[in-house]
């Protein structure tokens, strides 16, 4: 129920602890899955204590059970085992601690683990986390290679030694973490996150040596698979041996069969690359030499042709043709000009013969009024009118008399 409290009417700690104990007690017995992180058995006591950890998160609960349970149905239980516990949650008000009181503990068998992994694989495949389209290409020559591995492990040694043997100048940033056990998932995910945000790290290698299915189980954890899928930096998975295929191999951008193979995939071999460069230089030199030889032969062929051997040999025969054409053009133009001059002279003579001025040269005159109108009939003037007589040379002023009108 909801408590009605205020600063003036607070609830005592014992009441809060009592209510929490009652609420948790109503959960009854439940089945809880987890990984055993620690088992504590004290001599002379009939109660044993376990720490049950969630492999996907930094979270754990204490479990109490009878020693007879560990010696009987749960005999052989060890740290790192995956179990399901039938227990009742309990809150101890005196210490304010939550624990599980177990009456059954069952180890998860290999068959059950494989079934769980297959179900998780199908779910993640349906989400598209394993598709080739989302995988990132590896850089040709990474500036820094991030390595997530166990502490002082053989896998770390294989990656570093083979990488430096192939390319001595390569740099590594090593994150040593727990690669098995209850803390493996949390530590590996944190290391991947640190390397992913480092701008100098161009590729991340997650590696460890071989082991049993239970040892490699953290690398099939859903939280780790999703963490690798979200990386912006290419990730290489080198877990176990060739036959080991944790889910991390499917989500990683590149799967390496072994830690040694991972070093070969992320770092080029300086000897091979030097030989490849030398081979390309030889091919380039041969190609350039062939091109120069071909172009030189073409130039020699062109220079041997008459037009290039003696360019004047093509011009000299054309000199006489040009002179002849120039002379012909001059004669044609002179002829056209002479005919045009004759035409103009004839036209001028016709125009002159038809001109009023030629008529006046024969003694005729043209009478005009003062306004310039030509007098054509005697009836158009009256006695006393003053006219202007235009002669071949000059003009005369005349006046119409009576006799002239008649």
ZIKAZI-V143881 format. One record per backbone hydrogen bond with DSSP energy under -1.0 kcal/mol. NH is the residue of the N-H (numbers start at 0). CO is the residue of the C=O. E is the energy in kcal/mol with one decimal. If there is no record, write none. Layout:
NH_CO_E + NH_CO_E
This chain:
15_11_-1.9 + 16_12_-2.9 + 17_13_-2.1 + 18_14_-2.5 + 19_15_-2.5 + 20_16_-2.2 + 21_17_-2.3 + 22_18_-2.5 + 23_19_-2.6 + 24_20_-2.2 + 25_21_-1.1 + 26_23_-1.6 + 29_86_-3.1 + 31_84_-2.6 + 33_82_-2.1 + 34_52_-2.8 + 35_80_-2.9 + 36_50_-3.4 + 39_48_-3.5 + 44_41_-1.9 + 47_64_-3.2 + 48_39_-2.7 + 49_62_-2.9 + 50_37_-2.3 + 51_60_-3.0 + 52_34_-3.1 + 53_58_-2.5 + 56_53_-1.6 + 58_56_-2.1 + 60_51_-2.5 + 62_49_-3.0 + 63_99_-3.1 + 64_47_-2.0 + 66_45_-2.4 + 69_65_-1.1 + 70_66_-1.9 + 71_67_-1.4 + 73_68_-2.4 + 74_71_-1.8 + 76_73_-1.4 + 79_35_-3.9 + 80_77_-1.8 + 82_33_-2.4 + 83_105_-2.5 + 84_31_-3.1 + 85_103_-2.4 + 86_29_-2.5 + 87_100_-2.0 + 89_98_-2.9 + 91_96_-2.8 + 95_91_-2.4 + 96_91_-1.1 + 98_89_-2.6 + 99_61_-2.5 + 100_87_-2.3 + 101_63_-2.9 + 102_85_-2.6 + 103_85_-1.3 + 105_83_-2.5 + 107_81_-3.0 + 112_108_-2.2 + 113_109_-2.7 + 114_110_-2.1 + 115_111_-2.4 + 116_112_-2.7 + 117_113_-2.4 + 118_114_-2.2 + 119_115_-2.5 + 120_116_-2.7 + 121_117_-2.1 + 122_118_-2.1 + 123_119_-2.7 + 124_120_-2.3 + 125_121_-2.2 + 126_122_-1.3 + 127_124_-1.3 + 128_123_-2.0 + 134_131_-1.1 + 144_170_-2.6 + 145_202_-2.8 + 146_172_-2.6 + 147_204_-3.2 + 148_174_-2.0 + 152_149_-1.2 + 156_152_-1.7 + 157_153_-2.4 + 158_154_-2.3 + 159_155_-2.6 + 160_156_-2.6 + 161_157_-2.1 + 162_158_-2.1 + 163_159_-2.5 + 164_160_-2.0 + 165_161_-1.8 + 166_162_-2.6 + 169_166_-2.2 + 172_144_-2.5 + 174_146_-3.6 + 176_148_-2.8 + 183_180_-1.3 + 186_182_-2.2 + 187_183_-2.8 + 188_184_-2.4 + 189_185_-2.2 + 190_186_-2.2 + 191_187_-2.6 + 192_188_-2.2 + 193_189_-2.1 + 194_190_-2.2 + 195_191_-2.2 + 196_192_-1.4 + 201_143_-2.2 + 203_233_-2.6 + 204_145_-3.4 + 205_235_-2.7 + 206_147_-2.7 + 207_237_-1.7 + 215_211_-2.0 + 218_215_-1.3 + 219_216_-2.2 + 220_217_-1.4 + 224_220_-2.3 + 225_221_-2.5 + 226_222_-1.8 + 227_223_-2.3 + 228_224_-2.1 + 229_225_-1.5 + 230_227_-1.2 + 235_203_-3.4 + 236_253_-2.5 + 237_205_-2.9 + 239_207_-1.9 + 247_218_-1.6 + 248_245_-1.4 + 250_246_-1.5 + 251_247_-1.9 + 252_234_-1.2 + 253_234_-1.6 + 255_236_-3.4 + 261_257_-1.9 + 262_258_-1.8 + 263_259_-1.7 + 264_260_-1.6 + 265_261_-1.9 + 266_262_-1.7 + 269_165_-3.5 + 272_268_-3.0 + 273_269_-2.4 + 274_270_-2.4 + 275_271_-2.5 + 276_272_-2.7 + 277_273_-2.6 + 278_274_-2.7 + 279_275_-2.5 + 280_276_-2.5 + 281_277_-2.4 + 282_278_-2.5 + 283_279_-2.8 + 284_280_-2.9 + 285_281_-2.6 + 286_282_-2.6 + 287_283_-2.7 + 288_284_-2.6 + 289_285_-2.5 + 290_286_-2.2 + 291_287_-2.8 + 292_288_-2.7 + 293_289_-2.4 + 294_290_-2.5 + 295_291_-2.7 + 296_292_-2.3 + 297_293_-1.9 + 298_294_-2.3 + 299_295_-2.6 + 300_296_-2.3 + 301_297_-2.2 + 302_298_-2.9 + 303_299_-1.5 + 304_301_-1.1 + 307_304_-1.1 + 308_304_-2.9 + 309_305_-2.3 + 312_309_-1.8 + 313_310_-1.2 + 315_311_-2.8 + 318_315_-1.3 + 321_317_-2.6 + 322_318_-2.6 + 323_319_-2.8 + 324_320_-2.8 + 325_321_-2.3 + 326_322_-2.6 + 327_323_-2.8 + 328_324_-2.4 + 329_325_-2.1 + 330_326_-2.6 + 331_327_-2.7 + 332_328_-2.5 + 333_329_-2.7 + 334_330_-2.7 + 335_331_-2.4 + 336_332_-2.3 + 337_333_-2.5 + 338_334_-2.5 + 339_335_-2.1 + 340_336_-2.3 + 341_337_-2.4 + 342_338_-2.4 + 343_339_-2.2 + 344_340_-2.5 + 345_341_-2.7 + 346_342_-2.5 + 347_343_-2.6 + 348_344_-2.3 + 349_345_-2.4 + 350_346_-2.6 + 351_347_-2.8 + 352_348_-2.5 + 353_349_-1.7 + 358_354_-1.1 + 359_355_-2.3 + 360_356_-1.5 + 361_358_-1.0 + 362_359_-1.9 + 363_358_-1.2 + 365_389_-2.0 + 367_387_-2.1 + 368_372_-3.1 + 371_368_-1.5 + 374_366_-2.5 + 379_376_-1.3 + 380_377_-1.5 + 383_399_-4.6 + 384_381_-2.3 + 386_397_-3.3 + 387_367_-2.6 + 388_395_-3.8 + 389_365_-3.2 + 390_393_-2.6 + 395_388_-2.7 + 397_386_-2.7 + 399_384_-2.8 + 404_400_-1.5 + 405_401_-1.5
